[in-house]
Amino acid sequence: MSESFQLYDLRVEVVCPPGQRIMCGAKEGDYFTLKGEMMYLPPGQGISIYSLD
């Protein structure tokens, strides 16, 4: 049994179905990236922790 694992980079972007409302202050196209264990946001952009549910 191997005790190793691999981390991948990931981009998480807000996508809203047509006619639906986005909650928690998010806007279509907002995003954050995960690079390994680190989370990055673009300058001046925040993400509500409630949006991560």
N, CA, C and O atoms as a Tripos MOL2 file, in Angstrom:
@<TRIPOS>MOLECULE
protein
  212   211    53     0     0
PROTEIN
NO_CHARGES

@<TRIPOS>ATOM
      1 N           0.8340   -1.1750    0.0000 N.3       1 MET1
      2 CA          0.0000    0.0000    0.0000 C.3       1 MET1
      3 C           0.8860    1.2490    0.0000 C.2       1 MET1
      4 O           1.7620    1.3930    0.8530 O.2       1 MET1
      5 N           0.6560    2.1460   -0.9550 N.am      2 SER2
      6 CA          1.4390    3.3720   -1.0760 C.3       2 SER2
      7 C           0.8890    4.4550   -0.1590 C.2       2 SER2
      8 O          -0.3260    4.6100   -0.0370 O.2       2 SER2
      9 N           1.7720    5.1980    0.4820 N.am      3 GLU3
     10 CA          1.3600    6.2980    1.3450 C.3       3 GLU3
     11 C           1.5730    7.6440    0.6700 C.2       3 GLU3
     12 O           1.5320    8.6730    1.3430 O.2       3 GLU3
     13 N           1.7990    7.6680   -0.6370 N.am      4 SER4
     14 CA          2.0040    8.9320   -1.3470 C.3       4 SER4
     15 C           0.7350    9.3420   -2.0790 C.2       4 SER4
     16 O          -0.1590    8.5290   -2.3140 O.2       4 SER4
     17 N           0.6780   10.6020   -2.4280 N.am      5 PHE5
     18 CA         -0.4430   11.1240   -3.1920 C.3       5 PHE5
     19 C           0.0680   12.2590   -4.0630 C.2       5 PHE5
     20 O           1.1910   12.7310   -3.8820 O.2       5 PHE5
     21 N          -0.7470   12.6940   -5.0000 N.am      6 GLN6
     22 CA         -0.3580   13.7610   -5.9060 C.3       6 GLN6
     23 C          -1.3880   14.8890   -5.8450 C.2       6 GLN6
     24 O          -2.5920   14.6370   -5.8980 O.2       6 GLN6
     25 N          -0.9170   16.1260   -5.7330 N.am      7 LEU7
     26 CA         -1.7950   17.2940   -5.7540 C.3       7 LEU7
     27 C          -1.8420   17.8510   -7.1750 C.2       7 LEU7
     28 O          -0.8290   17.8780   -7.8720 O.2       7 LEU7
     29 N          -3.0110   18.2910   -7.5920 N.am      8 TYR8
     30 CA         -3.1860   18.8890   -8.9080 C.3       8 TYR8
     31 C          -3.5980   20.3330   -8.7590 C.2       8 TYR8
     32 O          -4.2290   20.6970   -7.7660 O.2       8 TYR8
     33 N          -3.2510   21.1710   -9.7330 N.am      9 ASP9
     34 CA         -3.7230   22.5520   -9.7560 C.3       9 ASP9
     35 C          -5.1810   22.5460  -10.2040 C.2       9 ASP9
     36 O          -5.5850   21.7270  -11.0300 O.2       9 ASP9
     37 N          -5.9650   23.4700   -9.6490 N.am     10 LEU10
     38 CA         -7.3990   23.5080   -9.9190 C.3      10 LEU10
     39 C          -7.8580   24.9600   -9.9670 C.2      10 LEU10
     40 O          -7.4550   25.7750   -9.1370 O.2      10 LEU10
     41 N          -8.7030   25.2760  -10.9450 N.am     11 ARG11
     42 CA         -9.3340   26.6020  -11.0120 C.3      11 ARG11
     43 C         -10.8260   26.4050  -10.7820 C.2      11 ARG11
     44 O         -11.4650   25.6050  -11.4660 O.2      11 ARG11
     45 N         -11.3820   27.1360   -9.8150 N.am     12 VAL12
     46 CA        -12.7980   27.0560   -9.4770 C.3      12 VAL12
     47 C         -13.4260   28.3910   -9.8700 C.2      12 VAL12
     48 O         -13.0370   29.4420   -9.3580 O.2      12 VAL12
     49 N         -14.4110   28.3420  -10.7920 N.am     13 GLU13
     50 CA        -14.9970   29.5580  -11.3460 C.3      13 GLU13
     51 C         -16.5030   29.5800  -11.1280 C.2      13 GLU13
     52 O         -17.1680   28.5480  -11.2130 O.2      13 GLU13
     53 N         -17.0410   30.7790  -10.8440 N.am     14 VAL14
     54 CA        -18.4810   30.9590  -10.6590 C.3      14 VAL14
     55 C         -19.1700   30.9060  -12.0240 C.2      14 VAL14
     56 O         -18.8540   31.6790  -12.9280 O.2      14 VAL14
     57 N         -20.1150   29.9770  -12.1510 N.am     15 VAL15
     58 CA        -20.9380   29.8520  -13.3530 C.3      15 VAL15
     59 C         -22.3910   29.8690  -12.8910 C.2      15 VAL15
     60 O         -22.7670   29.1290  -11.9820 O.2      15 VAL15
     61 N         -23.1970   30.7070  -13.5140 N.am     16 CYS16
     62 CA        -24.5840   30.8460  -13.0970 C.3      16 CYS16
     63 C         -25.5130   30.4610  -14.2450 C.2      16 CYS16
     64 O         -25.3680   30.9770  -15.3530 O.2      16 CYS16
     65 N         -26.4680   29.5570  -13.9940 N.am     17 PRO17
     66 CA        -27.4440   29.2210  -15.0230 C.3      17 PRO17
     67 C         -28.2440   30.4650  -15.4230 C.2      17 PRO17
     68 O         -28.5320   31.3010  -14.5660 O.2      17 PRO17
     69 N         -28.6080   30.6070  -16.6920 N.am     18 PRO18
     70 CA        -29.3800   31.7590  -17.1420 C.3      18 PRO18
     71 C         -30.6510   31.9380  -16.3080 C.2      18 PRO18
     72 O         -31.3750   30.9810  -16.0340 O.2      18 PRO18
     73 N         -30.9010   33.1890  -15.9100 N.am     19 GLY19
     74 CA        -32.1040   33.5090  -15.1520 C.3      19 GLY19
     75 C         -32.0170   33.2430  -13.6630 C.2      19 GLY19
     76 O         -32.9760   33.5060  -12.9380 O.2      19 GLY19
     77 N         -30.8880   32.7250  -13.1860 N.am     20 GLN20
     78 CA        -30.7320   32.4320  -11.7540 C.3      20 GLN20
     79 C         -29.9600   33.5580  -11.0700 C.2      20 GLN20
     80 O         -29.2140   34.2980  -11.7120 O.2      20 GLN20
     81 N         -30.1500   33.6710   -9.7720 N.am     21 ARG21
     82 CA        -29.4930   34.6910   -8.9630 C.3      21 ARG21
     83 C         -28.2740   34.1000   -8.2660 C.2      21 ARG21
     84 O         -28.3140   32.9660   -7.7870 O.2      21 ARG21
     85 N         -27.1980   34.8650   -8.2100 N.am     22 ILE22
     86 CA        -25.9890   34.4390   -7.5010 C.3      22 ILE22
     87 C         -26.0150   35.0600   -6.1070 C.2      22 ILE22
     88 O         -26.2490   36.2610   -5.9670 O.2      22 ILE22
     89 N         -25.7840   34.2690   -5.1020 N.am     23 MET23
     90 CA        -25.8170   34.7270   -3.7100 C.3      23 MET23
     91 C         -24.3960   35.0060   -3.2050 C.2      23 MET23
     92 O         -23.4140   34.7230   -3.8910 O.2      23 MET23
     93 N         -24.3110   35.5550   -2.0140 N.am     24 CYS24
     94 CA        -23.0550   35.7460   -1.2700 C.3      24 CYS24
     95 C         -22.0790   36.6980   -1.9540 C.2      24 CYS24
     96 O         -20.8740   36.6050   -1.7200 O.2      24 CYS24
     97 N         -22.5700   37.6160   -2.7990 N.am     25 GLY25
     98 CA        -21.7070   38.6250   -3.3940 C.3      25 GLY25
     99 C         -20.8480   38.1480   -4.5430 C.2      25 GLY25
    100 O         -20.0280   38.9160   -5.0470 O.2      25 GLY25
    101 N         -21.0040   36.9170   -4.9760 N.am     26 ALA26
    102 CA        -20.2180   36.4080   -6.0990 C.3      26 ALA26
    103 C         -20.7340   36.9920   -7.4070 C.2      26 ALA26
    104 O         -21.8960   37.3860   -7.5140 O.2      26 ALA26
    105 N         -19.8490   37.0390   -8.3990 N.am     27 LYS27
    106 CA        -20.2190   37.4840   -9.7370 C.3      27 LYS27
    107 C         -19.7970   36.4260  -10.7440 C.2      27 LYS27
    108 O         -18.7960   35.7370  -10.5470 O.2      27 LYS27
    109 N         -20.5500   36.2990  -11.8080 N.am     28 GLU28
    110 CA        -20.1930   35.3810  -12.9050 C.3      28 GLU28
    111 C         -18.7410   35.6380  -13.2970 C.2      28 GLU28
    112 O         -18.3450   36.7810  -13.5260 O.2      28 GLU28
    113 N         -17.9610   34.5820  -13.3730 N.am     29 GLY29
    114 CA        -16.5590   34.7000  -13.7670 C.3      29 GLY29
    115 C         -15.5870   34.8400  -12.6100 C.2      29 GLY29
    116 O         -14.3840   34.6830  -12.8140 O.2      29 GLY29
    117 N         -16.0650   35.1340  -11.3900 N.am     30 ASP30
    118 CA        -15.1630   35.1390  -10.2310 C.3      30 ASP30
    119 C         -14.5120   33.7620  -10.1240 C.2      30 ASP30
    120 O         -15.1150   32.7510  -10.4850 O.2      30 ASP30
    121 N         -13.2930   33.7320   -9.6330 N.am     31 TYR31
    122 CA        -12.6160   32.4370   -9.5130 C.3      31 TYR31
    123 C         -11.5350   32.4840   -8.4500 C.2      31 TYR31
    124 O         -11.1290   33.5530   -7.9950 O.2      31 TYR31
    125 N         -11.0830   31.3130   -8.0680 N.am     32 PHE32
    126 CA         -9.8610   31.1780   -7.2960 C.3      32 PHE32
    127 C          -9.1290   29.9700   -7.8420 C.2      32 PHE32
    128 O          -9.7260   29.1150   -8.4960 O.2      32 PHE32
    129 N          -7.8450   29.9000   -7.5770 N.am     33 THR33
    130 CA         -7.0610   28.7530   -8.0260 C.3      33 THR33
    131 C          -6.4230   28.0730   -6.8220 C.2      33 THR33
    132 O          -6.0560   28.7200   -5.8410 O.2      33 THR33
    133 N          -6.3020   26.7790   -6.9210 N.am     34 LEU34
    134 CA         -5.5580   25.9830   -5.9550 C.3      34 LEU34
    135 C          -4.3330   25.4560   -6.6720 C.2      34 LEU34
    136 O          -4.4440   24.7620   -7.6820 O.2      34 LEU34
    137 N          -3.1700   25.7860   -6.1480 N.am     35 LYS35
    138 CA         -1.9090   25.2870   -6.7040 C.3      35 LYS35
    139 C          -1.2310   24.5190   -5.5870 C.2      35 LYS35
    140 O          -0.6820   25.0980   -4.6490 O.2      35 LYS35
    141 N          -1.2820   23.2040   -5.7090 N.am     36 GLY36
    142 CA         -0.7990   22.3730   -4.6160 C.3      36 GLY36
    143 C          -1.6880   22.5920   -3.4020 C.2      36 GLY36
    144 O          -2.8970   22.3690   -3.4680 O.2      36 GLY36
    145 N          -1.1060   23.0220   -2.3100 N.am     37 GLU37
    146 CA         -1.8780   23.2550   -1.0830 C.3      37 GLU37
    147 C          -2.2690   24.7220   -0.9080 C.2      37 GLU37
    148 O          -2.9090   25.0710    0.0840 O.2      37 GLU37
    149 N          -1.8950   25.5900   -1.8590 N.am     38 MET38
    150 CA         -2.1030   27.0270   -1.7220 C.3      38 MET38
    151 C          -3.3230   27.5060   -2.5150 C.2      38 MET38
    152 O          -3.5300   27.0900   -3.6550 O.2      38 MET38
    153 N          -4.1350   28.3900   -1.9010 N.am     39 MET39
    154 CA         -5.3050   28.9780   -2.5470 C.3      39 MET39
    155 C          -4.9690   30.4190   -2.9180 C.2      39 MET39
    156 O          -4.4640   31.1790   -2.0920 O.2      39 MET39
    157 N          -5.2560   30.7900   -4.1760 N.am     40 TYR40
    158 CA         -4.9510   32.1270   -4.6720 C.3      40 TYR40
    159 C          -6.2090   32.7820   -5.2250 C.2      40 TYR40
    160 O          -7.0120   32.1440   -5.9060 O.2      40 TYR40
    161 N          -6.3680   34.0740   -4.9180 N.am     41 LEU41
    162 CA         -7.4530   34.8940   -5.4470 C.3      41 LEU41
    163 C          -6.8410   36.0050   -6.2940 C.2      41 LEU41
    164 O          -5.7430   36.4740   -5.9940 O.2      41 LEU41
    165 N          -7.5390   36.4370   -7.3540 N.am     42 PRO42
    166 CA         -7.0430   37.5840   -8.1100 C.3      42 PRO42
    167 C          -7.0250   38.8310   -7.2170 C.2      42 PRO42
    168 O          -7.8150   38.9130   -6.2760 O.2      42 PRO42
    169 N          -6.1520   39.7940   -7.4870 N.am     43 PRO43
    170 CA         -6.1050   41.0230   -6.6890 C.3      43 PRO43
    171 C          -7.4780   41.7130   -6.6420 C.2      43 PRO43
    172 O          -8.1350   41.8830   -7.6690 O.2      43 PRO43
    173 N          -7.8880   42.0990   -5.4520 N.am     44 GLY44
    174 CA         -9.1370   42.8240   -5.2810 C.3      44 GLY44
    175 C         -10.3940   41.9680   -5.2740 C.2      44 GLY44
    176 O         -11.4940   42.5030   -5.1320 O.2      44 GLY44
    177 N         -10.2620   40.6640   -5.4220 N.am     45 GLN45
    178 CA        -11.4350   39.7830   -5.4380 C.3      45 GLN45
    179 C         -11.4580   38.9300   -4.1810 C.2      45 GLN45
    180 O         -10.4220   38.4200   -3.7540 O.2      45 GLN45
    181 N         -12.6360   38.7740   -3.5860 N.am     46 GLY46
    182 CA        -12.8130   37.9040   -2.4330 C.3      46 GLY46
    183 C         -13.7930   36.8050   -2.7650 C.2      46 GLY46
    184 O         -14.5110   36.8790   -3.7620 O.2      46 GLY46
    185 N         -13.8210   35.8000   -1.9390 N.am     47 ILE47
    186 CA        -14.7720   34.6830   -2.0760 C.3      47 ILE47
    187 C         -15.4000   34.4580   -0.7130 C.2      47 ILE47
    188 O         -14.6950   34.2780    0.2800 O.2      47 ILE47
    189 N         -16.7250   34.4690   -0.6620 N.am     48 SER48
    190 CA        -17.4280   34.1830    0.5880 C.3      48 SER48
    191 C         -17.2170   32.7110    0.9680 C.2      48 SER48
    192 O         -17.3240   31.8250    0.1200 O.2      48 SER48
    193 N         -16.9210   32.4630    2.2240 N.am     49 ILE49
    194 CA        -16.7400   31.0670    2.6500 C.3      49 ILE49
    195 C         -18.0440   30.2900    2.5080 C.2      49 ILE49
    196 O         -18.0150   29.0660    2.3830 O.2      49 ILE49
    197 N         -19.1940   30.9800    2.5260 N.am     50 TYR50
    198 CA        -20.4800   30.2990    2.3660 C.3      50 TYR50
    199 C         -20.6800   29.7890    0.9330 C.2      50 TYR50
    200 O         -21.4500   28.8580    0.6970 O.2      50 TYR50
    201 N         -19.9800   30.4090   -0.0110 N.am     51 SER51
    202 CA        -20.0510   29.9580   -1.4130 C.3      51 SER51
    203 C         -19.3360   28.6290   -1.6060 C.2      51 SER51
    204 O         -19.5700   27.9400   -2.5990 O.2      51 SER51
    205 N         -18.4780   28.2640   -0.6820 N.am     52 LEU52
    206 CA        -17.6900   27.0410   -0.8180 C.3      52 LEU52
    207 C         -18.4440   25.8020   -0.3330 C.2      52 LEU52
    208 O         -17.9160   24.6920   -0.4130 O.2      52 LEU52
    209 N         -19.6360   25.9700    0.1560 N.am     53 ASP53
    210 CA        -20.4210   24.8620    0.6740 C.3      53 ASP53
    211 C         -20.8480   23.9100   -0.4220 C.2      53 ASP53
    212 O         -21.5210   22.9160   -0.1490 O.2      53 ASP53
@<TRIPOS>BOND
     1     1     2 1
     2     2     3 1
     3     3     4 2
     4     3     5 am
     5     5     6 1
     6     6     7 1
     7     7     8 2
     8     7     9 am
     9     9    10 1
    10    10    11 1
    11    11    12 2
    12    11    13 am
    13    13    14 1
    14    14    15 1
    15    15    16 2
    16    15    17 am
    17    17    18 1
    18    18    19 1
    19    19    20 2
    20    19    21 am
    21    21    22 1
    22    22    23 1
    23    23    24 2
    24    23    25 am
    25    25    26 1
    26    26    27 1
    27    27    28 2
    28    27    29 am
    29    29    30 1
    30    30    31 1
    31    31    32 2
    32    31    33 am
    33    33    34 1
    34    34    35 1
    35    35    36 2
    36    35    37 am
    37    37    38 1
    38    38    39 1
    39    39    40 2
    40    39    41 am
    41    41    42 1
    42    42    43 1
    43    43    44 2
    44    43    45 am
    45    45    46 1
    46    46    47 1
    47    47    48 2
    48    47    49 am
    49    49    50 1
    50    50    51 1
    51    51    52 2
    52    51    53 am
    53    53    54 1
    54    54    55 1
    55    55    56 2
    56    55    57 am
    57    57    58 1
    58    58    59 1
    59    59    60 2
    60    59    61 am
    61    61    62 1
    62    62    63 1
    63    63    64 2
    64    63    65 am
    65    65    66 1
    66    66    67 1
    67    67    68 2
    68    67    69 am
    69    69    70 1
    70    70    71 1
    71    71    72 2
    72    71    73 am
    73    73    74 1
    74    74    75 1
    75    75    76 2
    76    75    77 am
    77    77    78 1
    78    78    79 1
    79    79    80 2
    80    79    81 am
    81    81    82 1
    82    82    83 1
    83    83    84 2
    84    83    85 am
    85    85    86 1
    86    86    87 1
    87    87    88 2
    88    87    89 am
    89    89    90 1
    90    90    91 1
    91    91    92 2
    92    91    93 am
    93    93    94 1
    94    94    95 1
    95    95    96 2
    96    95    97 am
    97    97    98 1
    98    98    99 1
    99    99   100 2
   100    99   101 am
   101   101   102 1
   102   102   103 1
   103   103   104 2
   104   103   105 am
   105   105   106 1
   106   106   107 1
   107   107   108 2
   108   107   109 am
   109   109   110 1
   110   110   111 1
   111   111   112 2
   112   111   113 am
   113   113   114 1
   114   114   115 1
   115   115   116 2
   116   115   117 am
   117   117   118 1
   118   118   119 1
   119   119   120 2
   120   119   121 am
   121   121   122 1
   122   122   123 1
   123   123   124 2
   124   123   125 am
   125   125   126 1
   126   126   127 1
   127   127   128 2
   128   127   129 am
   129   129   130 1
   130   130   131 1
   131   131   132 2
   132   131   133 am
   133   133   134 1
   134   134   135 1
   135   135   136 2
   136   135   137 am
   137   137   138 1
   138   138   139 1
   139   139   140 2
   140   139   141 am
   141   141   142 1
   142   142   143 1
   143   143   144 2
   144   143   145 am
   145   145   146 1
   146   146   147 1
   147   147   148 2
   148   147   149 am
   149   149   150 1
   150   150   151 1
   151   151   152 2
   152   151   153 am
   153   153   154 1
   154   154   155 1
   155   155   156 2
   156   155   157 am
   157   157   158 1
   158   158   159 1
   159   159   160 2
   160   159   161 am
   161   161   162 1
   162   162   163 1
   163   163   164 2
   164   163   165 am
   165   165   166 1
   166   166   167 1
   167   167   168 2
   168   167   169 am
   169   169   170 1
   170   170   171 1
   171   171   172 2
   172   171   173 am
   173   173   174 1
   174   174   175 1
   175   175   176 2
   176   175   177 am
   177   177   178 1
   178   178   179 1
   179   179   180 2
   180   179   181 am
   181   181   182 1
   182   182   183 1
   183   183   184 2
   184   183   185 am
   185   185   186 1
   186   186   187 1
   187   187   188 2
   188   187   189 am
   189   189   190 1
   190   190   191 1
   191   191   192 2
   192   191   193 am
   193   193   194 1
   194   194   195 1
   195   195   196 2
   196   195   197 am
   197   197   198 1
   198   198   199 1
   199   199   200 2
   200   199   201 am
   201   201   202 1
   202   202   203 1
   203   203   204 2
   204   203   205 am
   205   205   206 1
   206   206   207 1
   207   207   208 2
   208   207   209 am
   209   209   210 1
   210   210   211 1
   211   211   212 2
@<TRIPOS>SUBSTRUCTURE
     1 MET1         2 RESIDUE 1 A MET
     2 SER2         6 RESIDUE 1 A SER
     3 GLU3        10 RESIDUE 1 A GLU
     4 SER4        14 RESIDUE 1 A SER
     5 PHE5        18 RESIDUE 1 A PHE
     6 GLN6        22 RESIDUE 1 A GLN
     7 LEU7        26 RESIDUE 1 A LEU
     8 TYR8        30 RESIDUE 1 A TYR
     9 ASP9        34 RESIDUE 1 A ASP
    10 LEU10       38 RESIDUE 1 A LEU
    11 ARG11       42 RESIDUE 1 A ARG
    12 VAL12       46 RESIDUE 1 A VAL
    13 GLU13       50 RESIDUE 1 A GLU
    14 VAL14       54 RESIDUE 1 A VAL
    15 VAL15       58 RESIDUE 1 A VAL
    16 CYS16       62 RESIDUE 1 A CYS
    17 PRO17       66 RESIDUE 1 A PRO
    18 PRO18       70 RESIDUE 1 A PRO
    19 GLY19       74 RESIDUE 1 A GLY
    20 GLN20       78 RESIDUE 1 A GLN
    21 ARG21       82 RESIDUE 1 A ARG
    22 ILE22       86 RESIDUE 1 A ILE
    23 MET23       90 RESIDUE 1 A MET
    24 CYS24       94 RESIDUE 1 A CYS
    25 GLY25       98 RESIDUE 1 A GLY
    26 ALA26      102 RESIDUE 1 A ALA
    27 LYS27      106 RESIDUE 1 A LYS
    28 GLU28      110 RESIDUE 1 A GLU
    29 GLY29      114 RESIDUE 1 A GLY
    30 ASP30      118 RESIDUE 1 A ASP
    31 TYR31      122 RESIDUE 1 A TYR
    32 PHE32      126 RESIDUE 1 A PHE
    33 THR33      130 RESIDUE 1 A THR
    34 LEU34      134 RESIDUE 1 A LEU
    35 LYS35      138 RESIDUE 1 A LYS
    36 GLY36      142 RESIDUE 1 A GLY
    37 GLU37      146 RESIDUE 1 A GLU
    38 MET38      150 RESIDUE 1 A MET
    39 MET39      154 RESIDUE 1 A MET
    40 TYR40      158 RESIDUE 1 A TYR
    41 LEU41      162 RESIDUE 1 A LEU
    42 PRO42      166 RESIDUE 1 A PRO
    43 PRO43      170 RESIDUE 1 A PRO
    44 GLY44      174 RESIDUE 1 A GLY
    45 GLN45      178 RESIDUE 1 A GLN
    46 GLY46      182 RESIDUE 1 A GLY
    47 ILE47      186 RESIDUE 1 A ILE
    48 SER48      190 RESIDUE 1 A SER
    49 ILE49      194 RESIDUE 1 A ILE
    50 TYR50      198 RESIDUE 1 A TYR
    51 SER51      202 RESIDUE 1 A SER
    52 LEU52      206 RESIDUE 1 A LEU
    53 ASP53      210 RESIDUE 1 A ASP
